[in-house]
Amino acid sequence: MLKRLTEDQDTAYRRDGFVYPVQVMSRDAAGKLRFTLERFEREHPEYVSGMKAQKLHLLMTWMADLVRHSEILDAVEDILGPNLLCWQTSLFIKEA
């Protein structure tokens, strides 16, 4: 039984190896998260590139909350199953 993905999305993933888009949060929530990330970039530029840009979910509450976000986890669980562990987070920021 799928929690987040539709049957069509699940079929597309199994056929193509990826699926998009998957709505996991509101525009408002995504905007707040972006604001938090941009503020973090300004206040902690040393953590935006290199080795310090990794495993931030262990240091920053907002990143820990993101990797535990129930809607994201439900979508990932639909594909990988219920035994999930976040081993690594990395920032890869490419300015538009």
N, C-alpha and C positions, 0 to 999 in steps of 0.2 A: 504494500500500500504506500503510495507516494504521499509525502508530507507537503512538499512545496512545488515540485515540478508537475507539469501536466503530462499526460501520456504522450502527447506529441513531442514535448521537450525531451522526455526520457528516450523516446525512439530516435530523435535527432542526435542526442548525445551518443547513443550506442552505435549509430550509423556513422557519424562524422567525427566523434571524439571530442566535441565541444558543443556547448549550447549557449545561446544568448537571444534576447536579453532575459535576465531573471530579476524580477523586481523583488528586492529584499528589504527596502526601506523607502520611506517617503522622500520627496524632494527636499522637504524641510530638514529632515534628519540628515540627509546626505550633505546639504548645505552647511549644517552645523558641524558636521565631521570635517568638511573641507576647511572651514574657518579654523577649527582646532589644529588641523595639520599645518595650515599656513602660518598660524601663530607660533607653533612649535618650530617651524623652519626659521622664522625670524629670531626667536629667542634662543635657539640651540643649533646654530648652523653646523657645529662640529658633529652633530648626529645625523646629518642629512646625506653624507656620502662616506664611503669607506667602510671599515669594519664596524664603526659605531652605529651605522644605519641598520644593524641587524639585531634581532631578538628584542626589539623595543616593547613587545608585549610583556616582557618581564620587568620593564622599568616605568612604563607609562600606562596609567589607568585607562585612558581613552583607547589605547591600542589593545589592551587586555579585554576591554568591553567589546571591541570590534571582533576579535577572534572568538568571542563567546556569544556573538549575536545570534539569537535563536533562529531568525529567518535565514541567515546565511548557513548556519549549521544544518537546518532542515534541508536546504537545497543540496548541500554537499553530501549529507547522509543519504538522500535519494539515489545518489550515484555510487558512493563508496561504502555505504552501510553504516551502522551505528557506532562502531569502534573507531573513534577519531581522536587524534592527538595533534595539537599544534606544536610542532618541533621548532619552527623557524618563522620569523617575520623579517621582511626586508623592505626598506624604502628604495624605490627606483623612481625618482622624480624626473620627469622630462617636461620642461616648460613648453607651453604651447607657442 
